Amino acid sequence: MWSTNGVPFTNNVIYKTYHSAITTAGINTIINHNLVALVYWSGTAQPEYAEFNIDYDGAITSRDGTSIVMRDNLVVGVERLAYRIQFDACPTANVPSNITNDHWNNEAHSGMSGANIWPTDKGFDYNLDCLLVKGFKMYKLFYYGLYINNPQNITIDSCVIVDCGVDILSFAMGPSSLTHLATNNSIHITNSIVLGAVTSNDCDDIVNTSTISIQIATKAIPTVAGERPDGTAQGRCGIVFPFVAPDNKMPVKPWTGMKQYPSVDGGMFITNTTIAYFNDVCGRHDTAIQVAQHNDDGQFPVFTSAISMFNVSRSNILFNGRPNLDVVNSARCVDMDCDGLKKALFIDTDGTIFGYRGSGFSQADYLWGDQQHGVGDFRIPSVALSDQNGHQINISATYPYRGISLAPTCSYQPDWQMYLCNNTINYHMLIIESMDSDTEHRHLSPVAVMSDNGYIDLINGPPNRACCNGYACRKRVSTFMSIVQSQHKYLIYLTSTPPNQIRFRILHSDANIKLILALHYESLQQIDVYANDGYVSPTNRDLSYPFLVLTDQPNNVTFASQPGSNYFNRTTQMAYFLIDGLTVIDLKISPLLILSFGLPPETPSSFFSNNLVNNLAALLGVSTNMIRRVNIVSANNNTRVRRSGSGYTLIVELRTDEARNLTGYNATETEAFLNYTSTILNQYQCGQLQAIWKAHSSTNNTYPTSLTVQEPFTQVQAVLDTIDHITLVTSPSSCREQSPCTVQPVIVAYTANGNVINKLGSTDQSWQVIATVIGQPNVLVPGAIANYSNGQTQFTLFGIPSVGSYQIQFTFVPPMGINASFILTTNCTVATGFITVTQASLAGLEVNHVYDTVINSPFNLTIMPVDSVTLRRLGQVTWGGWTWSALVSVYTLPKYNRNGTLIISTSPTLVIDSSAGTVTVTNMTINGTGMYMLNVTLISTNAQFVIQVRSHGILVKPINIPLDIETNDPITYATFQGDFDALVANGDIEVKRVMLYNYLVSVGMPVTSDITVWKEIGGDKWPTISSSRSKANTNTLYTAFIVSGSEKAITQAKNTTLADIYFLPGLVLSELTIYGSSYRAYSRSSSTTDDSSRSSNAGLIAGLVVGLCGALLIILGLVYGAKAYKNKYERVGARTEFDLVNSNELLGIQSHPNPSSPQNIS
């Protein structure tokens, strides 16, 4: 029923049909009192095309309808889904009076899955927050009774689910933890009956795996149960721990898998429900409540109350499988178990399941010490294994136990592979989130959580969920799930540098649930603590000051303190705070500058006793309220001020006022504070601060002899030196006009004692050196400015603009707070001898790649001229009065050329962008679909330079048809045998990619995406199917794409492709994988020539000189330095910088001229 309104469909019997029995996309449809029996899957009718049939419509389908009444229907015997529907709105939803979604007393048995809603289903339009599944009766469904996978919270009410493979599987789609949004995603099961095997002797009731419907539907198989310790086969299960995350990409991905990061909040609540008949029967172990075996990311807690248990063996109540070893690899969980199977928490709030109130949770200490699982004392962060002096300690003396901290009432339950804590329900899940922007890149794990009763638990976080090829592009979010017990103290240590902002929350608790947590920092910091976004002062704040000043009183954060009460232990560098179940706590590092001056013993005592803060403020050029702490220590006995022959250390801490809430952060104030920091450091390293100090009336002509600094937002200290002179260690050489010299200059700064100065300036604003041409101060020098760091200048793009012989002078740019006269009066200038500059030697690289365009739609092509020796960008893209012209044509592929023609606009424009260093040919179109490569020849108008570049593949698509993008591991790809590295080195990898796309299109494969190329470089790389193969097999490459179309078209294209394994010159097809199913290539093509039925030469190869005859737009301006751009070959190689050309690409450009192009490079 389509485009209908108010049609009743009642009291019908529908027998033996295909696809669906009843389907509606209309409005106000009434589907009541119908019997549907024997509905075959559509693929059963066409078995020759069934393998690519992803149709899962229900016997009764109303997913696209609006306002549906569905009551008293029965579906019996269905190969796929019984119901695929919208379900109802929860009672709190605001639904218009003329809209009624009403489902009640609908039954199904004998099928794959009972009542279903999927991520791709639109759901009930008026039900934005909560989905109500009510009054369903499902039994004998061999995979799922209820499969609910939808963006809303889920309520399952008054349902009866009996004897299914999985009675209830729920997936509440919530925001990724990357968003840091806590939306309280929840699944409520209430007033329902969940039964296992009612007829215990019905052992022949198993799935018939001989049917094509079952053989094809491998992704639908419930993989929720782990291996039993006694070897008993896992059987049916009642309720699976909830999944809470964004879309898991089913049905093309496993229905019970995770493909994106979990949310930060979620849970399941089971109330007033009967659970019965879960036992060991027919040689299998049925489980009432199952921890999801393939949720490695994170399991959210399950809470129960008012449960009626009948005929359930105690050993069959719960089961927690072991961590999946196959995800302990660098592509997923890296070198340690992820937490999904080690942080499951189950709470019986009233004792109606266990017989007493209690908590059950995973055995996190399983195989502690095992190298394969990567868990043991060897993974405890090293800072936790040493004292404050850096000496190693016996950690087991203080913390003798491992895993989640156990109450005295806890005992291990081997049948469940979980701990059970009798009469203890104050265990909760603690979420720890890095709030920094690099949360996916700077991973903090393992995180050690160390309890006051002697336990150490290690947390790894969720696995990598990025689709990438190579270590650099792997990402794992730094969000961690920990199970903790209320009224305990926990010390937390991170493996890497703590983030600038970190957040803590306790799930599903109240103000009575309290913890004292302490996070370790690598150095002394000022940690601002925010409780529910409001600033909370430290407990040791001196209230006599209007700004933050801390006293030395001890830590007095107790369980009686207010949430957010905090204290930073300056000795152990632990930030303590109290958190309760209603409070979200954020720790934020605020700007703190710590200056440690070494003062001579002659420093008068009056300097320390009379107006010290005022004197320091005057010396440092800051206001007095920025100085928050001053400490004077004798150099020989580490006590307070006492004259000694070795002098003193004066420690000064400066900071600004804290923000009153997280949203009140003032970037301007922070920038001003960083400028103060830079000025103080610069003045010391120039000697000016020492001079100011010496001249002050309070110092008696004394001044600091040393300075150690810890800068804002850093956790390391650095010793500063005073500059005396600089030396040209390496003079530039092998220079070509407008090109980076092959040998870049190196300037080193020294102290008066001849020691190399490692650091000049602050981390935020390092000193810089500028190059000028002696005698020609107005000449712009390419790459003229470089930072000074790591003991030398960091020139990368320095060059000289013109042919000839020149001397270059290098001078420090006056740093912030320093007079220019200092540079002139100090040895901060050096000069070279005469440097010979020869004519430029140029090559080119395509940048800002156009990966796809629409047929007959204008697109541009951008080329960056580069130095052919260093493979770096030029100082200027034109010079000497000449400009560029361009010749563009279609590149002729060895095979599988498409029929499109390149069309140049009648008024083309060549855009020369001096700032970006690029030349862009604009207003080109291609009038045929397929993938093309272009030849671009740039010719200087003085005929001195010719650059030829072959473009990347450009996919020309039809109008209004978007390309699909794969965001997870591909499931459709072709595997070839061939020398991947050689193809990259000679520039042919892109040619193969383009030919493959055109070939697939020519044989009718419905490709709906671009094609990406991958290399197998190890057993833990994508695709995971290759993980069992030998790492020595390096001559393999993968080409991934997405297909979507009729199963007939896919099948025919598959068969054609597999029959011709040599269709791609230079490569041998070994395997074709479609929708995760792999097919071996089975015969060899007898033809080695171009098949005219699959390819044709390009029609008219259009060439056009664009330059003086067209409009020429020159964008003035010159930028020196490196700017990043993304290389198309992120998937096949390393990233390149904007100034650095990939030599493999350049070689490919030069070594493969197009025979038919008007201009070639020999």
VEXVEX-766003 format. One record per residue (C-alpha): residue in one letter; y, x, z. Coordinates in steps of 0.02 Angstrom, whole numbers, plus 50000, padded with zeros to 5 digits. Layout:
N
aYXZ;...
END
This chain:
1162
m500005000050000;w501605008249939;s503395001849950;t502814986050038;n503554976450183;g502594965650306;v500914965550217;p499464960850333;f497784969150300;t496564960650418;n494744955650439;n494054966450298;v492464976350276;i492634991950169;y491025001150130;k490585017350041;t492195023849968;y492995040749937;h494575048750005;s495245034250108;a494805016250140;i496525010050195;t498155019250158;t499905012950189;a501615020450161;g502505003850177;i503514995550313;n502884983450447;t501084984350386;i499804975450496;i498064983150496;n496954973050614;h495114968950634;n494434979650493;l492754988050479;v492695003950377;a490985011750347;l490425027050251;v491975035850183;y491595051450084;w492755066250066;s493545067049893;g492785084249866;t491045076949880;a491375067249720;q491875083249627;p490825097049705;e491245109349567;y493065109349626;a492765105849810;e493045123449874;f494925122049848;n495115103949898;i496155103650057;d496255084750067;y496065078350245;d496705060550230;g495945048550354;a494825033850321;i496325024150385;t497945033150346;s499685027550397;r500535044250420;d501895039950292;g502195022050345;t503515014450457;s503255001750594;i501374999950591;v500304988050693;m498504994150702;r497294985150819;d495434982250839;n494844992850693;l493195002050682;v492815017150573;v490985021950560;g490305036650462;v491695047150386;e491515064650316;r493255070350369;l494555061050474;a494365043450541;y496215040150576;r497735050150519;i499165040350592;q500855041150680;f500335034450850;d501635026050962;a503265029851049;c503235032651235;p504015018651339;t505605028851367;a505975029951179;n507425019751112;v506615009850969;p507554996550868;s506984978650897;n506384976750718;i505254992050727;t503544991250809;n502245004650811;d500764997250903;h499015004750909;w497664997751022;n495774996851033;n495435006950877;e493715014950872;a492815028250773;h491155037050778;s490095048150669;g491365059050582;m492255075750585;s493795070750685;g494335054250762;a496195050750786;n497355064050714;i499155069050687;w499615085550607;p501145096950606;t501505091950426;d501475073350467;k503185065550489;g502675055750642;f503555040350707;d505385041650654;y506015034050817;n504925044750929;l505845061250948;d505305066651122;c503615059451165;l502065054251068;l500975040651144;v499115040451102;k498465024451181;g496915013751181;f495785023951065;k493905024351083;m493085039351001;y491275044751012;k490045055650920;l491395064750820;f490615081550786;y492235091750791;y493635082350882;g493855065650966;l495745067350972;y496635081150876;i498485079850919;n499605093350843;n501425087750838;p503185093050892;q503355080151032;n502735079951209;i501065070951212;t500445056751322;i498625051351304;d498395034851394;s496925022951414;c495795032051292;v493915033651296;i493225049451217;v491345051851221;d490145065351163;c491235074551037;g491235092850994;v492925093451080;d493475077251160;i495345081451169;l496275095651087;s498165095251105;f499485106251026;a501255102351081;m502355111250956;g503785119251052;p505085132451014;s504545150651001;s504865161751151;l506095170951039;t507285156451064;h507205157751256;l507265138751261;a506295130451401;t505975112951336;n504625108051462;n503315104451330;s501955094451415;i500335085251383;h499905070751499;i498165063251502;t498065047651608;n497005032151638;s495675038851520;i493825042451513;v493185059251450;l491295060451435;g490075073551378;a488285070551323;v487885052951382;t486165053351303;s485495069951364;n483915069151259;d484805066651094;c484565084851046;d484455081550859;d486245075450859;i486975090850776;v488135094150631;n487305093450461;t487905110050390;s487125106950220;t488485095150162;i489845102450053;s491175094450162;i490605104550313;q490315120550215;i492085120350147;a492955115250310;t492675131550405;k494475131950472;a494185115250560;i492765121850669;p493265121350854;t493215139450912;v493765135751089;a492255141551190;g491855159751231;e490175167851251;r489185163251406;p488665177551521;d486855171451524;g486745169651337;t486665150651341;a487455143251187;q489155135451217;g489115116851183;r490335102651188;c491895102351292;g492975088551361;i494765094751373;v495435111251307;f496875120451390;p498475115551297;f499245125051153;v501145125851162;a501965135351018;p502725132350847;d501655127050699;n499945135550694;k499845133350504;m498305122450507;p497345116950403;v497435132850297;k497335142650460;p496075139050600;w496415122550686;t496175130350858;g497145146350825;m498895152750859;k500025159750723;q501705160950812;y502355166250982;p502045153851123;s503445144151203;v504145149151372;d503695132851458;g502245120851448;g500835112751543;m499505099351550;f499375085651681;i497765075551698;t497865060451814;n496815045151854;t495485050351729;t493585049751735;i492635065351683;a490755063551670;y489135069751593;f489495088251569;n487905098151602;d486685110251524;v485725099751397;c484745103251239;g484875121951265;r486775121851269;h488125122851403;d489385108551396;t491045111451485;a492235098651555;i493825109151546;q493875124351433;v495085138851421;a495485140651235;q494535155851174;h495645159851026;n497305157851113;d497635176151148;d499495172951167;g499615163251328;q498805148151412;f499935136251505;p499345128951672;v498305113251694;f498585101751845;t497415087651896;s497475073252019;a496525057152052;i495035062651949;s493365053551957;m491925065451930;f490205058851888;n488645068451838;v489535084851808;s488655100551866;r489785112151964;s489415126351843;n490045115451700;i491755110851769;l492725125551699;f492465140451586;n493575155351544;g492925166451404;r493175185151402;p494645193251313;n494385195251126;l494085213551090;d494415211350905;v496275209050936;v496435225451031;n497145235050883;s498855240850827;a499085225650715;r498885212950857;c498845217351042;v498975236251013;d497885245651137;m497615233051276;d496975215351301;c498265201851272;d498495189451414;g497885172851346;l496135174451419;k496735183551577;k498115172151639;a497385154551635;l497815143951788;f497005127651842;i497625117851994;d496645103652076;t498085096252174;d497085083752277;g495295090152282;t494565076752168;i493755089952056;f493275104352172;g492985093652327;y494505101752406;r496215106252343;g496155122852254;s496705134752118;g495635142551984;f496225157051878;s495595170551760;q494725186451813;a496135198051762;d495245213151835;y493785211051713;l493185228051650;w494585237151740;g494475255151684;d493715251051515;q494515261151376;q494065248651239;h494985234451326;g496375246551373;v496485240751553;g496415252251703;d497415263551818;f497765274451666;r498905260451601;i499945258251760;p501745263451719;s501945281551771;v503485277951876;a502415267151991;l501225281752017;s502525293652088;d503715294052234;q505605295352224;n505465314152206;g504295312852059;h502735318152154;q501135309052110;i500485297352243;n498785289852280;i499155272352218;s497495265652281;a497955269852460;t499365256952455;y498645245552321;p496745245952335;y496415230152232;r496605225652049;g497005209751955;i497905193952011;s498255194352198;l496925184752293;a497175174052448;p495855175752586;t495095159352527;c494765165452350;s493025169252283;y492345173552113;q491395159952019;p490245168651894;d489815152551802;w491645149751764;q492135168151749;m493625163351858;y494195164752037;l494265149152145;c495425148352295;n494955134452417;n496355124252495;t497625135052408;i498725127252276;n500285137952287;y499825148652137;h501055146951994;m501495154751829;l502955166751825;i503795169451656;i504685186051626;e505805187151472;s506775201451396;m508405193451338;d508955208451235;s509075207151047;d507725220451027;t506435210251123;e505215211750977;h505485230350950;r505645238351122;h504065232151202;l503995233851390;s502135232651419;p501045235751509;v502015227351648;a501335230951822;v501485216951950;m501095223952123;s500875211952268;d501225214452453;n499375211552490;g498815226552388;y498475220452211;i499015227952045;d498965216751893;l499395222751717;i500185211451586;n500275215151400;g501105199851325;p500655190451166;p500035198851006;n501025203350854;r501405187850752;a502355196050609;c501635197450434;c501905215950399;n501095231650334;g501425247350434;y501825251550615;a503705251050597;c503745232750548;r502565226550684;k503435216150814;r502905208950982;v504035198351088;s504315204751265;t503905188551355;f502585189651491;m501545177251591;s501045181851767;i500085171851897;v500835173752069;q500655165852241;s502105158352336;q502785166852493;h502325184252431;k503315199452376;y502965207552208;l503595224152141;i503745224551951;y503695240351846;l503975241351659;t503235254551546;s504835257251446;t506695256251482;p507145239651564;p508195227951457;n510025225051490;q509605207051531;i507955200351594;r507525182551648;f506285175551774;r505695157651798;i504265149151891;l503435135051797;h503045117751869;s503615120752046;d504975115652168;a506125122952299;n504665125752418;i503885138652301;k504735155152338;l504465173152288;i505355189352325;l505305199952168;a505905217652142;l506145225551971;h506185244351953;y507575252851855;e507495270651791;s509145275551870;l510515269551984;q511255253651910;q512405239451954;i511335224051930;d512245207451922;v511115192951973;y511355175251907;a510485159951978;n510495145351855;d511905154251763;g512985156851918;y513385174051988;v512665178052160;s513405192252261;p512255205452336;t511825202952519;n512665219552562;r514345215252485;d515855220352588;l516805203952601;s518405212552658;y518755217752478;p519295205552343;f518175214652220;l516355220452232;v516105234452356;l514385237352430;t513965243052605;d512475253752655;q511645240252758;p509765238152728;n508925224952623;n508965208052710;v508315196852569;t507055185552655;f506145169452614;a507485160552715;s508835166952596;q509645156452462;p508915157552286;g509705172052194;s510045182152353;n509895200252298;y509955218352349;f509835234652251;n508945248652341;r509865264352287;t508455275652342;t506985267252257;q508065259452119;m507265242552146;a508265226552119;y507645213652247;f507985195152232;l507335178352292;i506775165452166;d506155147752194;g505405134552080;l507065126352039;t508015142051996;v508055152951841;i508575170651885;d509395182751763;l509655201151802;k511005209051696;i511515227151694;s513405227851708;p514455242651649;l514345256551778;l515015274151760;i514375287151881;l515305303751886;s514595318151987;f515905331852003;g515465349052068;l516905354752177;p517195372452242;p517105376252429;e518975379652428;t519335361252400;p520455356352547;s519725343952669;s521315333652656;f520825329352477;f519345319752545;s520205311852694;n521935306952632;n522035292952502;l520485299052411;v520295283252305;n522135283352257;n522035301852213;l520475299352107;a521245284452017;a522755295151972;l521675309751915;l520515298951810;g521855287451741;v521065271351806;s521565257751928;t520995259352108;n519955243452103;m518845251151968;i518255264152093;r516905255152191;r516015269252282;v516365287252326;n515125299152405;i515415317152452;v513885328052480;s513775346052538;a512875356452409;n511725365052532;n511205351852656;n511495335052571;t512515327952714;r514215320152723;v515775330652705;r515555347252791;r516305363352729;s515015375252658;g515005390852553;s514185381952408;g515455368352382;y515295349552365;t514685336052250;l515895321652232;i515025306052165;v516175292452099;e515575275452037;l516695264851928;r516435247251865;t517385231451817;d517325214151895;e515755204151865;a515725188651756;r515575172751859;n514245166051742;l513205172451598;t514245163351469;g515835171151539;y515415188751481;n517015196951417;a516695208951272;t518505214651274;e518385220451454;t516765229551417;e517545238351268;a519035243551375;f517855250551506;l516925260451374;n518595267451314;y518985273051493;t517295281551497;s517605290351333;t519325296251387;i518705303651552;l517275312851468;n518375319251327;q519695325651448;y518395335251546;q517565342951393;c519275348251327;g519775355651497;q521235343751515;l520495334551663;q520255351051754;a522075355351721;i522675338351784;w521585340351937;k522215357851973;a524025352351959;h523835337752079;s524685340252247;s523125336052346;t521925348852269;n522735365452317;n522475372052139;t520605368252142;y519685358552006;p517925352951962;t516735366451905;s515425354451835;l515215336251787;t513625326051770;v513815308451701;q512785292751688;e513655281851560;p513705262951556;f512115254551493;t511135270751499;q509805275851624;v509895294651606;q511105307851669;a511905321051559;v512755337451607;l514405339751516;d515075356451456;t516845361851417;i517105367151238;d517745384651201;h517475387051015;i516465381250864;t515475391050736;l514935387150559;v513085390650575;t512595384650402;s513815384350258;p513605370950125;s512845376749962;s512055370849799;c513445358249775;r513725347049625;e515285336749594;q515365320349691;s513585323549753;p512905328249924;c512645347049932;t510815351849939;v511185362250094;q512255352450216;p513485361050333;v513025363750516;i514375366750647;v513915370750827;a515055370050980;y514915383251118;t515505385751296;a516465401051350;n514805408551404;g514075406351230;n512945391751273;v512675378151144;i513485361651192;n512235347851165;k513405332951187;l515235330251151;g516025313651197;s515235297851259;t513665289751191;d514745275751123;q516055287251047;s515425304651006;w516585318050939;q516775319450751;v517105333650630;i518095331050469;a518025341750313;t519555345250202;v519835356250050;i520925370950094;g522525370149994;q522165352349937;p522315341850096;n522495325450001;v520845326949906;l519545314449965;v517965323750013;p516345313849999;g515415312350164;a516835321350250;i516555314950428;a515045318150539;n514635314850721;y514215328850841;s512585325850934;n511005334950985;g511915351650982;q512645351150806;t513565340850677;q512545327850583;f513165329450404;t512065320750275;l513215316150130;f514475330450126;g514985335249950;i516455341849849;p517285330549721;s517595342049573;v516855356449475;g517575373249526;s517655385049674;y518335378949841;q518535383350024;i518195369750151;q518935368250326;f518015359050464;t519035352450610;f518655341050756;v519505324250748;p520555322350906;p519455311851021;m520095297051120;g521335301951256;i521595319551188;n523185326151109;a523075332750932;s523855348950996;f522225353051084;i521335354550917;l522695365850851;t522755377351002;t520875378651031;n519555386650922;c519035369650853;t519245374050669;v518125384250553;a518175387550367;t516915392150233;g517015405350101;f517185400049921;i515895387149869;t515435384849687;v515295366949628;t514355363049467;q514255347749357;a513395332349428;s511595328249386;l511345309549400;a509935297049415;g509955278849467;l509145266049579;e509145247149574;v509855239749734;n510185222049795;h508615217049702;v508535200149618;y506755194949660;d506845177749584;t508005166749483;v507985149949397;i507685148249210;n509325148849112;s510305152549272;p511465167649281;f510945182649384;n511595200249410;l510785217349411;t511495231249521;i511215249849495;m511725263749614;p512055280449527;v511355294449636;d511215313149639;s509575317749555;v509285332949669;t509565325949843;l509235307949791;r510765302149888;r512235291349841;l513785298849761;g515485300849836;q516285290949695;v515425280649562;t516695285849428;w517905300349419;g518935310249293;g519605294949204;w517965289249125;t517005273449165;w515275266149136;s514535255348999;a512815247349007;l511395243248890;v510115230248951;s508465224748873;v506815217048924;y505505229948968;t503895227848869;l502405227348986;p500755235048931;k499995217548940;y500415199648984;n502215198748927;r503015181648940;n503975172948802;g505685172348881;t507205180648804;l508595189648895;i510255181448856;i511905190148891;s513455179948924;t514765179748786;s515995186448914;p514975198649017;t515735208649157;l515275225749220;v515785226749403;i516055244149473;d516115243849662;s516805260249727;s516535255049908;a514675251549884;g514435265049753;t513645252949630;v513765246549452;t513305228249423;v512915219649259;t513325201249280;n513015184549194;m511285187349122;t509985173649101;i508155172649046;n507605157048953;g505755157248995;t504745156549155;g503655170849215;m504005188049284;y505045200949191;m505675218749210;l507275224949130;n507815241749062;v509595246249110;t510445261249034;l512115266749106;i513165277748991;s514785286149042;t516165283048918;n516405301848897;a514555302948847;q514255315548986;f513035305249091;v511585293849044;i510575284749178;q509045274349139;v508305262449268;r506845250449255;s507145235549366;h505975227549489;g505065211949435;i506145196449421;l505205180149443;v505985166649334;k505505149549402;p505765131749341;i507255121549399;n507125113149571;i505475121449618;p505675132649771;l504525147149804;d503335146749951;i503495160950076;e502045167450180;t502585170650359;n500885175250428;d499365184750369;p499015179550189;i497465169450153;t497515171149964;y497475188449887;a496625199049756;t495785215449804;f495795229649678;q495035246949670;g496305259749613;d497365274449667;f498755265849760;d499705281749802;a499675287549620;l500355270749564;v501785272149686;a502125290249640;n502265286949453;g503195270449472;d501815259549402;i501505249049558;e502865236749508;v502215235649330;k500505230849398;r501285217649511;v502235209749367;m500745209849251;l499645202049385;y500855187549410;n500965184149224;y499075185349206;l498775172849346;v499995160649269;s499205162949098;v497475158149162;g498155142749249;m498185148649429;p499505137649517;v500445152049599;t501905145449703;s502575161749776;d503065179249731;i501705192549737;t501695206149869;v500715222349861;w499815229850010;k498815245550044;e497335246950160;i497785261550271;g496645258750420;g495395247350499;d496695237950601;k497885234250458;w498085217950365;p497075209550303;t495955207550454;i494455204850341;s494535223350300;s494405228850481;s492545231550467;r492705242750316;s492755261550320;k494445269350350;a493965282750223;n494105269950083;t495925272650038;n495825268049853;t496065249649888;l497575238749864;y497895220449897;t499025208449805;a499455193049906;f500145176549843;i500115157949880;v499265144849774;s499505126149784;g498845114049655;s497345104349598;e495655110749651;k495095109849469;a496475121549411;i496155133849552;t494285133949519;q494455136849333;a495735150749358;k494635158749490;n493125158849374;t494125166049230;t494845179749339;l493195184849418;a492375186149247;d493595199649188;i493695213049320;y494655225049206;f496025212849159;l497345223749243;p497425240849157;g497055255149277;l496375243749414;v494685235749445;l494605218649526;s493325219049666;e493655202949760;l494705187249752;t495095177949913;i495775160149905;y496165150050060;g495205162950162;s493595161750060;s493125177749968;y492275179049798;r491565195149726;a491975199349547;y490355197349450;s490505203949272;r491425216149162;s492585211449021;s492035218448854;s493795218748788;t495035232248826;t496385225848710;d497755213548744;d497115195648741;s498275185948630;s497835169848719;r498515176848881;s500005186848827;s501295189048696;n502645201648669;a504365197148725;g505285187048595;l506975194348559;i507325209948661;a509145207848696;g510245223048710;l512065223048743;v513305236648780;v514385230248920;g515895240748955;l517505243948864;c517205228748752;g516985217248900;a518005214049055;l517945228649176;l518205225249358;i518405240249472;i518405236649657;l519475250049736;g519045258449898;l517875272049952;v516695272050099;y515865288150153;g514275287250255;a512605278650258;k512335259950246;a510615252050262;y509795241750129;k508065234450119;n506865241749995;k505705230049901;y504295241749949;e504365238450134;r502635231650106;v502015247350016;g503025261450091;a504385266850209;r506125259750222;t507475269750134;e509295271950180;f510725266550069;d511165284750034;l509385290550009;v508385286049854;n506495284349864;s505895299049760;n504345289749705;e505415276049630;l506555288649547;l505105297949470;g504445281449406;i506105277449329;q506215294049237;s504415295649180;h504175278349101;p505465275348965;n505235259548865;p504805264248684;s505805249448618;s507355252048723;p508925258148636;q509165272948753;n507885283948843;i507895298348965;s506805312348903;
END
